[in-house]
Amino acid sequence: MQVAIDISLYPLREDYEGPIIRFIQQLRAQQGLQVHTNDLSTQLSGDYDLAMNTLQAAIKATFLQGGTHSFVLKILNVAITPGGEVEI
């Protein structure tokens, strides 16, 4: 099963860029997933198990950095290429 996950990460601190960059780099390090970013969020697409396991590890690594972080996720049970359309 394919999924698409829209992820927004909000580090609740003044130097917010570092945790976001590290999070995206960790997602991109995983082969077999598509990772796209824009000004508001990161989109992760691919196999459900691979995407969810990768996301879980990246969220945990972010939390272990210390400080408070908020994640907002939207998960769809279809693969979406950013900029593409999905027939429902």
Beta strands, then each sheet from edge to edge (+ up, - down):
strand 1: 2-11
strand 2: 34-37
strand 3: 42-47
strand 4: 69-76
sheet 1: 2+ 3- 1+ 4-
end
